[in-house]
Structures are given as C-alpha cells and as structure tokens.
Amino acid sequence: MKTIGVIGGMSWESSAEYYRLLNRHAKARFGGHHNAKSLMLTVDFAPVEALQRAGDWAALGTHMAEAAQQLERGGADLVILATNTMHRVYPAIESAITIPFLHIADPTGAALREAGVERVGLLGTRYTMEQTFYTGRLREQYRLDTLVPNEADRVDVHRIIYDELCHGVVKDESRATYQRVIGDLASRGAQAVILGCTEITLLIKPEDSSLPVFDTTSLHAQAAVDWAARD
C-alpha cells in the first residue's frame, strides 16, 4: 500500500476524523490488522483562519504548498488536503509537488453522478459556498447544478462551523438549524446535499437529513485509500 500524506489541522477535529476513516476504510479493504499507511502534517489553524478572513489566498497557497512539499519529502506517495475551503488554493499545491494531489470535490462529484443526482445543495464555509472554486469544479467536471443557502442561512452555517464545530462543540439547536437549511434546499429542488466542510460530519449524519447526504470527508478518505491500494 502506498503512503497517503495528509495536510491536517483545519481543524484538528476533522483531521482526527480523517485519520479514523482512512484506517477504517483500509481495514474494510484488507482485513486483519491492516491500517492505512499515512503521514499527517498538522498546521496551526489560527494563522490560517486569520489569512482566510483577510482574503490573503496567495499567502495561504504558499503555506499549503510548503506543507505538501514537506509531506512529499517525508515519503508520501499521494497528498490530500483535509479541508474543503483550502482547496481554494489547489493550483498552488498541485504545482508545488511531483506526486498526485487528490481534490476533495472529485470523489463527491463522481459519487453524485453515479447516483443520478443533477441538482445538489451545498453546505460549507462561506468561502466554499460563495466563491466559485468548488461549485465551478462541480459544474465543469461533473455537470452538477449546485444550490447554496440564502445569505442569512449562509451566515448561520459558517458561524456554526467556525465557532462550534472547529472547537468540537456539537449542539442540538445547531443541528436543527442545519436541518432547516437542508429542508429549504430541498424545497428549491435539491436532490441531495453535500456536507462540504469536513467538520459538518460531526453534526449531521445521514439519519439527520431529509435529503441523501454526500459526506466529503468520508468520500475523500475512501478515494485516498482506493488510490493507495493500487498496484
């Protein structure tokens, strides 16, 4: 099995979930005492979050590219970035390394098309919901029509991620807020919903949603294990 390099720490709560899922998927595939061979570089989220708020994506691209290079030097055969939002700087990372870099939107887009979904709701940070780096990729590569919540709901979805989930705080009232937002997306024609932030899986499970759930964290981890398992 090849070695998966993970850029984590954004937040560490979801990175811990990645570690669990990578090993669970590897065990399901190989059985016995098998784990996923992996390296994780945990960045400090505080300066990353500050640069996000400042809109300094160039500096963030440099920071993420350096993290990917460090993983490559450490022996990784594949790099994944354990956050949806920071795929805003995907080109900077991809161009900085010589090993493959697996985009988080690709396993989700492929799974949605395989399921016959054409119009999907997207929950994530305001950067993911409002900028085009994510919805544009889903449209151009997977022909998906992506719906995002209205402005007030985007504020709530973003706030819950940064103020609660990134700190490991899971509240029933926040789950109810997300369920209401998912219901609104369904009323607008969404056939499924993307959990487009790696922390949302801590709050929303398939049984909590009125729409079929496509969890980017689990799908990304599964795709990484599948790639690493190739001959």
SESE-137793 format. One record per residue (C-alpha): residue number from 1; residue in three letters; x, y, z. Coordinates in steps of 0.2 Angstrom, whole numbers. Each point is the difference from the previous one (the first is absolute). Layout:
<pts>
<k: NUM | r: ALA | x: X | y: Y | z: Z>
...
</pts>
This chain:
<pts>
<k: 1 | r: MET | x: 0 | y: 0 | z: 0>
<k: 2 | r: LYS | x: 6 | y: 17 | z: -5>
<k: 3 | r: THR | x: 2 | y: 14 | z: 14>
<k: 4 | r: ILE | x: -13 | y: 13 | z: 1>
<k: 5 | r: GLY | x: 6 | y: 18 | z: 5>
<k: 6 | r: VAL | x: -13 | y: 10 | z: 9>
<k: 7 | r: ILE | x: 0 | y: 19 | z: 3>
<k: 8 | r: GLY | x: -10 | y: 1 | z: 16>
<k: 9 | r: GLY | x: -4 | y: 12 | z: 14>
<k: 10 | r: MET | x: -14 | y: 10 | z: -8>
<k: 11 | r: SER | x: -7 | y: -4 | z: 12>
<k: 12 | r: TRP | x: 8 | y: -14 | z: 10>
<k: 13 | r: GLU | x: -18 | y: -7 | z: 4>
<k: 14 | r: SER | x: -3 | y: -4 | z: -18>
<k: 15 | r: SER | x: 18 | y: -6 | z: -3>
<k: 16 | r: ALA | x: -2 | y: -13 | z: 14>
<k: 17 | r: GLU | x: -16 | y: -6 | z: -9>
<k: 18 | r: TYR | x: 11 | y: -2 | z: -16>
<k: 19 | r: TYR | x: 12 | y: -10 | z: 9>
<k: 20 | r: ARG | x: -14 | y: -12 | z: 7>
<k: 21 | r: LEU | x: -8 | y: -1 | z: -17>
<k: 22 | r: LEU | x: 16 | y: -4 | z: -10>
<k: 23 | r: ASN | x: 4 | y: -14 | z: 12>
<k: 24 | r: ARG | x: -18 | y: -6 | z: 0>
<k: 25 | r: HIS | x: -1 | y: -1 | z: -19>
<k: 26 | r: ALA | x: 17 | y: -9 | z: -1>
<k: 27 | r: LYS | x: -5 | y: -13 | z: 13>
<k: 28 | r: ALA | x: -17 | y: -2 | z: -10>
<k: 29 | r: ARG | x: 11 | y: -3 | z: -16>
<k: 30 | r: PHE | x: 14 | y: -11 | z: 7>
<k: 31 | r: GLY | x: -7 | y: -7 | z: 16>
<k: 32 | r: GLY | x: 10 | y: -7 | z: 15>
<k: 33 | r: HIS | x: 11 | y: 13 | z: 8>
<k: 34 | r: HIS | x: 3 | y: 11 | z: -15>
<k: 35 | r: ASN | x: 1 | y: 19 | z: 1>
<k: 36 | r: ALA | x: 2 | y: 13 | z: -13>
<k: 37 | r: LYS | x: 18 | y: 6 | z: -2>
<k: 38 | r: SER | x: -1 | y: 18 | z: 3>
<k: 39 | r: LEU | x: 9 | y: 16 | z: 5>
<k: 40 | r: MET | x: -9 | y: 15 | z: 7>
<k: 41 | r: LEU | x: 7 | y: 18 | z: 1>
<k: 42 | r: THR | x: -10 | y: 10 | z: 12>
<k: 43 | r: VAL | x: 1 | y: 18 | z: -3>
<k: 44 | r: ASP | x: -5 | y: 14 | z: 13>
<k: 45 | r: PHE | x: -18 | y: 5 | z: -5>
<k: 46 | r: ALA | x: 1 | y: 17 | z: 9>
<k: 47 | r: PRO | x: 11 | y: 9 | z: -13>
<k: 48 | r: VAL | x: -9 | y: -9 | z: -14>
<k: 49 | r: GLU | x: -17 | y: 6 | z: 6>
<k: 50 | r: ALA | x: 6 | y: 17 | z: 1>
<k: 51 | r: LEU | x: 7 | y: 0 | z: -18>
<k: 52 | r: GLN | x: -17 | y: -7 | z: -5>
<k: 53 | r: ARG | x: -9 | y: 15 | z: 8>
<k: 54 | r: ALA | x: 12 | y: 12 | z: -8>
<k: 55 | r: GLY | x: -2 | y: -8 | z: -17>
<k: 56 | r: ASP | x: 19 | y: -3 | z: -2>
<k: 57 | r: TRP | x: -2 | y: -16 | z: -11>
<k: 58 | r: ALA | x: 17 | y: 3 | z: -7>
<k: 59 | r: ALA | x: 8 | y: -2 | z: 17>
<k: 60 | r: LEU | x: -11 | y: -15 | z: 4>
<k: 61 | r: GLY | x: 5 | y: -8 | z: -17>
<k: 62 | r: THR | x: 19 | y: 2 | z: 5>
<k: 63 | r: HIS | x: -4 | y: -7 | z: 17>
<k: 64 | r: MET | x: -9 | y: -16 | z: -7>
<k: 65 | r: ALA | x: 13 | y: -3 | z: -13>
<k: 66 | r: GLU | x: 14 | y: 0 | z: 12>
<k: 67 | r: ALA | x: -10 | y: -13 | z: 11>
<k: 68 | r: ALA | x: -3 | y: -11 | z: -15>
<k: 69 | r: GLN | x: 19 | y: 1 | z: -5>
<k: 70 | r: GLN | x: 4 | y: -5 | z: 18>
<k: 71 | r: LEU | x: -11 | y: -15 | z: -1>
<k: 72 | r: GLU | x: 7 | y: -5 | z: -17>
<k: 73 | r: ARG | x: 18 | y: 1 | z: 8>
<k: 74 | r: GLY | x: -6 | y: -11 | z: 14>
<k: 75 | r: GLY | x: -5 | y: -14 | z: -12>
<k: 76 | r: ALA | x: -18 | y: 3 | z: -5>
<k: 77 | r: ASP | x: -6 | y: -7 | z: -16>
<k: 78 | r: LEU | x: -16 | y: 10 | z: -1>
<k: 79 | r: VAL | x: -5 | y: 16 | z: 9>
<k: 80 | r: ILE | x: -18 | y: 4 | z: 6>
<k: 81 | r: LEU | x: -5 | y: 16 | z: 8>
<k: 82 | r: ALA | x: -12 | y: -3 | z: 15>
<k: 83 | r: THR | x: -11 | y: 15 | z: -3>
<k: 84 | r: ASN | x: -12 | y: 6 | z: -14>
<k: 85 | r: THR | x: 3 | y: 19 | z: 2>
<k: 86 | r: MET | x: 19 | y: -1 | z: -3>
<k: 87 | r: HIS | x: -3 | y: -8 | z: -17>
<k: 88 | r: ARG | x: -2 | y: 18 | z: -5>
<k: 89 | r: VAL | x: 19 | y: -1 | z: -2>
<k: 90 | r: TYR | x: 1 | y: -17 | z: -8>
<k: 91 | r: PRO | x: 10 | y: 6 | z: -15>
<k: 92 | r: ALA | x: 14 | y: 7 | z: 11>
<k: 93 | r: ILE | x: 1 | y: -17 | z: 9>
<k: 94 | r: GLU | x: -1 | y: -11 | z: -16>
<k: 95 | r: SER | x: 14 | y: 10 | z: -9>
<k: 96 | r: ALA | x: 11 | y: -1 | z: 15>
<k: 97 | r: ILE | x: 2 | y: -19 | z: 1>
<k: 98 | r: THR | x: 4 | y: -14 | z: -12>
<k: 99 | r: ILE | x: -12 | y: -13 | z: 8>
<k: 100 | r: PRO | x: -19 | y: -1 | z: -3>
<k: 101 | r: PHE | x: -11 | y: 12 | z: 10>
<k: 102 | r: LEU | x: -18 | y: -7 | z: 2>
<k: 103 | r: HIS | x: -13 | y: 14 | z: -1>
<k: 104 | r: ILE | x: -14 | y: -2 | z: 13>
<k: 105 | r: ALA | x: -14 | y: 5 | z: -12>
<k: 106 | r: ASP | x: 4 | y: -14 | z: -12>
<k: 107 | r: PRO | x: -5 | y: -15 | z: 10>
<k: 108 | r: THR | x: -16 | y: 9 | z: 5>
<k: 109 | r: GLY | x: -4 | y: 6 | z: -18>
<k: 110 | r: ALA | x: 3 | y: -18 | z: -7>
<k: 111 | r: ALA | x: -11 | y: -7 | z: 14>
<k: 112 | r: LEU | x: -14 | y: 12 | z: -4>
<k: 113 | r: ARG | x: 0 | y: -4 | z: -18>
<k: 114 | r: GLU | x: 0 | y: -18 | z: 3>
<k: 115 | r: ALA | x: -15 | y: 2 | z: 11>
<k: 116 | r: GLY | x: -9 | y: 10 | z: -14>
<k: 117 | r: VAL | x: -1 | y: 16 | z: 9>
<k: 118 | r: GLU | x: 0 | y: 16 | z: -11>
<k: 119 | r: ARG | x: -4 | y: 14 | z: 13>
<k: 120 | r: VAL | x: 8 | y: -1 | z: 17>
<k: 121 | r: GLY | x: 0 | y: 12 | z: 15>
<k: 122 | r: LEU | x: 17 | y: 5 | z: 7>
<k: 123 | r: LEU | x: 4 | y: 4 | z: 18>
<k: 124 | r: GLY | x: 17 | y: 6 | z: 5>
<k: 125 | r: THR | x: 9 | y: 15 | z: 6>
<k: 126 | r: ARG | x: -5 | y: 17 | z: -8>
<k: 127 | r: TYR | x: 16 | y: -1 | z: -11>
<k: 128 | r: THR | x: -5 | y: -17 | z: -7>
<k: 129 | r: MET | x: -18 | y: 5 | z: -2>
<k: 130 | r: GLU | x: 3 | y: 17 | z: -8>
<k: 131 | r: GLN | x: 15 | y: -1 | z: -10>
<k: 132 | r: THR | x: 1 | y: -10 | z: -16>
<k: 133 | r: PHE | x: 15 | y: -12 | z: 3>
<k: 134 | r: TYR | x: -11 | y: -14 | z: 6>
<k: 135 | r: THR | x: -17 | y: 3 | z: -9>
<k: 136 | r: GLY | x: 9 | y: 4 | z: -16>
<k: 137 | r: ARG | x: 10 | y: -17 | z: 1>
<k: 138 | r: LEU | x: -16 | y: -9 | z: 3>
<k: 139 | r: ARG | x: -9 | y: 8 | z: -15>
<k: 140 | r: GLU | x: 15 | y: -1 | z: -12>
<k: 141 | r: GLN | x: 6 | y: -18 | z: 4>
<k: 142 | r: TYR | x: -16 | y: -8 | z: 6>
<k: 143 | r: ARG | x: -14 | y: 10 | z: -8>
<k: 144 | r: LEU | x: -8 | y: 3 | z: 17>
<k: 145 | r: ASP | x: -12 | y: 15 | z: 4>
<k: 146 | r: THR | x: 5 | y: 5 | z: 17>
<k: 147 | r: LEU | x: -12 | y: 10 | z: 12>
<k: 148 | r: VAL | x: 6 | y: 9 | z: 15>
<k: 149 | r: PRO | x: -10 | y: 7 | z: 15>
<k: 150 | r: ASN | x: -6 | y: 18 | z: 0>
<k: 151 | r: GLU | x: 11 | y: 13 | z: 7>
<k: 152 | r: ALA | x: -7 | y: -1 | z: 18>
<k: 153 | r: ASP | x: 1 | y: -19 | z: 0>
<k: 154 | r: ARG | x: 18 | y: 1 | z: -6>
<k: 155 | r: VAL | x: 4 | y: 11 | z: 14>
<k: 156 | r: ASP | x: -7 | y: -13 | z: 12>
<k: 157 | r: VAL | x: 8 | y: -15 | z: -8>
<k: 158 | r: HIS | x: 18 | y: 9 | z: 0>
<k: 159 | r: ARG | x: -2 | y: 6 | z: 18>
<k: 160 | r: ILE | x: -4 | y: -17 | z: 6>
<k: 161 | r: ILE | x: 15 | y: -8 | z: -9>
<k: 162 | r: TYR | x: 13 | y: 13 | z: 7>
<k: 163 | r: ASP | x: -7 | y: 4 | z: 17>
<k: 164 | r: GLU | x: -6 | y: -18 | z: 5>
<k: 165 | r: LEU | x: 5 | y: -14 | z: -11>
<k: 166 | r: CYS | x: 18 | y: 5 | z: -1>
<k: 167 | r: HIS | x: 1 | y: 0 | z: 19>
<k: 168 | r: GLY | x: -9 | y: -17 | z: 1>
<k: 169 | r: VAL | x: -16 | y: 7 | z: 6>
<k: 170 | r: VAL | x: -16 | y: -9 | z: -7>
<k: 171 | r: LYS | x: -16 | y: 8 | z: 5>
<k: 172 | r: ASP | x: -18 | y: -7 | z: -3>
<k: 173 | r: GLU | x: -6 | y: 18 | z: -5>
<k: 174 | r: SER | x: 14 | y: 1 | z: -13>
<k: 175 | r: ARG | x: -5 | y: -16 | z: -7>
<k: 176 | r: ALA | x: -18 | y: 6 | z: -1>
<k: 177 | r: THR | x: 6 | y: 16 | z: -10>
<k: 178 | r: TYR | x: 9 | y: -11 | z: -12>
<k: 179 | r: GLN | x: -15 | y: -11 | z: -2>
<k: 180 | r: ARG | x: -11 | y: 15 | z: -4>
<k: 181 | r: VAL | x: 13 | y: 6 | z: -13>
<k: 182 | r: ILE | x: 0 | y: -17 | z: -8>
<k: 183 | r: GLY | x: -19 | y: 0 | z: -1>
<k: 184 | r: ASP | x: 1 | y: 17 | z: -8>
<k: 185 | r: LEU | x: 12 | y: -7 | z: -13>
<k: 186 | r: ALA | x: -12 | y: -14 | z: -3>
<k: 187 | r: SER | x: -14 | y: 11 | z: -3>
<k: 188 | r: ARG | x: 10 | y: 9 | z: -14>
<k: 189 | r: GLY | x: 3 | y: -16 | z: -9>
<k: 190 | r: ALA | x: 16 | y: -8 | z: 8>
<k: 191 | r: GLN | x: 0 | y: -19 | z: -2>
<k: 192 | r: ALA | x: 14 | y: -2 | z: 13>
<k: 193 | r: VAL | x: 12 | y: 10 | z: 11>
<k: 194 | r: ILE | x: 19 | y: 1 | z: 0>
<k: 195 | r: LEU | x: 7 | y: 2 | z: 18>
<k: 196 | r: GLY | x: 13 | y: 11 | z: -8>
<k: 197 | r: CYS | x: 10 | y: 4 | z: 16>
<k: 198 | r: THR | x: 10 | y: -14 | z: 8>
<k: 199 | r: GLU | x: -7 | y: 5 | z: 17>
<k: 200 | r: ILE | x: -18 | y: -2 | z: -4>
<k: 201 | r: THR | x: 1 | y: -19 | z: 1>
<k: 202 | r: LEU | x: 1 | y: 3 | z: 19>
<k: 203 | r: LEU | x: -17 | y: 8 | z: 0>
<k: 204 | r: ILE | x: -10 | y: -8 | z: -14>
<k: 205 | r: LYS | x: -2 | y: -18 | z: -3>
<k: 206 | r: PRO | x: -10 | y: -8 | z: -14>
<k: 207 | r: GLU | x: -15 | y: -3 | z: 12>
<k: 208 | r: ASP | x: 0 | y: 19 | z: 4>
<k: 209 | r: SER | x: -3 | y: 5 | z: -18>
<k: 210 | r: SER | x: -16 | y: 1 | z: -10>
<k: 211 | r: LEU | x: 11 | y: -2 | z: -16>
<k: 212 | r: PRO | x: 13 | y: -13 | z: -4>
<k: 213 | r: VAL | x: 16 | y: 5 | z: 8>
<k: 214 | r: PHE | x: 17 | y: 0 | z: -10>
<k: 215 | r: ASP | x: 13 | y: 2 | z: 13>
<k: 216 | r: THR | x: 16 | y: 7 | z: -7>
<k: 217 | r: THR | x: 11 | y: -5 | z: 14>
<k: 218 | r: SER | x: -5 | y: -19 | z: -1>
<k: 219 | r: LEU | x: 0 | y: 0 | z: -20>
<k: 220 | r: HIS | x: 18 | y: 9 | z: 0>
<k: 221 | r: ALA | x: 7 | y: -13 | z: 12>
<k: 222 | r: GLN | x: -7 | y: -14 | z: -9>
<k: 223 | r: ALA | x: 7 | y: 6 | z: -17>
<k: 224 | r: ALA | x: 17 | y: 3 | z: 8>
<k: 225 | r: VAL | x: 0 | y: -18 | z: 7>
<k: 226 | r: ASP | x: -6 | y: -7 | z: -17>
<k: 227 | r: TRP | x: 15 | y: 9 | z: -9>
<k: 228 | r: ALA | x: 13 | y: -5 | z: 13>
<k: 229 | r: ALA | x: -6 | y: -18 | z: -2>
<k: 230 | r: ARG | x: 4 | y: -1 | z: -19>
<k: 231 | r: ASP | x: 14 | y: -10 | z: -6>
</pts>
